[in-house]
Amino acid sequence: MAKHEGVKTVVVGGKKDVQQQYCGTVGGQSTSFSTIDSEIKSTGLKDHELAPPDL
C-alpha cells in the first residue's frame, strides 16, 4: 500500500527499542473452510459452542 498509494503505517503500542514489522499472506494463500472444519472434527471439538456448523 505504501508503494502504490503512499499510505504510511501507524503503530499503536509496542516497545520503544523493538523494531515493528508487518506481514501478510504470501500470494493470497489462505485456509479453506473444509480444511478448518476437518481439523476441528479430528480434534474432537465439533461439539464446542464456537465450532462452525456442518454445511
N, C-alpha and C positions, 0 to 999 in steps of 0.2 A: 504494500500500500504506500509505503514511503517513496518508492521509486516512481510509481505510476501516478499517484495522486498528491504527493507532497505531504502525506499525513505524518505527524510527529507522535511518538508514543509517550505515554504518561505512566509513571509507576507510582502507585499509592502504597505506602508501607514499605517493608523491606528493611535492610540494614545499610548503613552508610558505606561501609567498606566492602560490600558484596556486589559484584557485577551483576546487573539484571540481564536476563535473556528472555527471549520469546521463541516459541516454536509453533509449528502447525503440522498438519498431516501431509506426508510426502505424497505427491501425486494424487491427492484427494482420496487416499485409501481410507476405508472405514470397515467396521464390522457389521455384517448384516443381522437382521432380526433373528433369522433362523439359527445363526451361529450362537448368538447370545442365549436364545431360548434353549438350545440343546445343552449348553453349558449349565444353565440353571437346573435343567432336568437331571443332568448327570451328577450334580452335587446334592440332589435331594431337596432343593429349595423351592420347588414348584408350588408347595402349599403355603409359602410365605405370603403375607398380605400385600407386599410390594412387587411380587412376581407378576410378569405380564400374562395376560390370558392366552389360552390356546386359540390360534386363529385358523 
